[in-house]
Amino acid sequence: MYFQTQAYLMDLRFLKSLVNVVDEGSIAAAAQREGITASEISQRLQALEAELQVKLLLRSGRNVRPTPACFGLLPQIRRPLEEGRALTLSLA
């Protein structure tokens, strides 16, 4: 059970990274926002794309744009992230 919990938390961090990249418009800005390296963000995005078997971002130089598939997933991704943030605030 511990490993399942860890995997779930890791997936949420990956999803949060995707949302941050979309919101910021670049991997570097998302990395700065999260306090991790751009390489870590890229690895997370590649893992998500591999797991979901869908291209999530169009990369052009230093800029990225969400694909139509990503746009379709974003509301479903944002919901649990916002609920987690609200839960954390309510416990503080």
N, C-alpha and C positions, 0 to 999 in steps of 0.2 A: 504494500500500500504506500509506503514512503516514496518509492520510486515513481509510482503513478502520480502522486502529489507533486513531486519535483518536476516531472515532465509537464504537468498541467501548468505549473507556474512558469516554466521555461517557455511554453507556448504563448502564454499571455505576454511575456516580455517581447517575444518575436512579433506578436500582433501589435503591441504598443509601438515597436520600432517602425512597422509598416505605416501606421497612422501618422507617426511623427515625420517620416519621410514625405508622405503625401502632403501633410500640413506645411512643412518647411520648404518643400520643393527641391530639396537636395539631401543627399546622404550625409555630407559633411555637416550641414546645419542640424540634422536630426541627431547625429553623433554628439555634437556639442551640447545639444539640449539634454541628452541622456547621460552625458558625462562618460561616454565610452568612445572607442575609436571608430572611424569610418569603416575600417576593415571588419570589425565586429558586426556593424549594422549590415554590411554587404553579405556576410556569412549568414546572418539571420534571415535576410530576404531570400537568399538562394535556398536555404533550408525550407522556408515557407513555400516557395515556388515548386520545389521538388515534392514536398508532401502533398500539396494541393494539385499538383500536376497542371498548373496553369501559369502563364506569364502574368505577373501582377504590375510590373512597371516597365515603361519604355525609357531606356537610358540614352541620353544625348549629351555627351561631354560630362559636365558636372551637374547637369540638370536631369531630373526624372519626372515622368508624367505617369499617372495611373492609367492602366489599360481599362477598357470597358468592363472586363471581368473584375478588376479591382474596385471600380466604381460600384458595381453591383454588390460586392462583399462589404464595403466600408460601413454601411449602416449596421450590419450584423456584427461587425468587429467592434465598432465603437460602443455598442450597447453594453456588453459585459465589462468593458474597460471603465465606462462611466459608472456602472453599478458598483464595481470594485472601489472606485474612488469615493463614491458616496458612502459605502460601508466603512471605509477607513476613516472618513471624516466623522461619521456618527459614533465611532468607537473612541475617538480622541477626547 
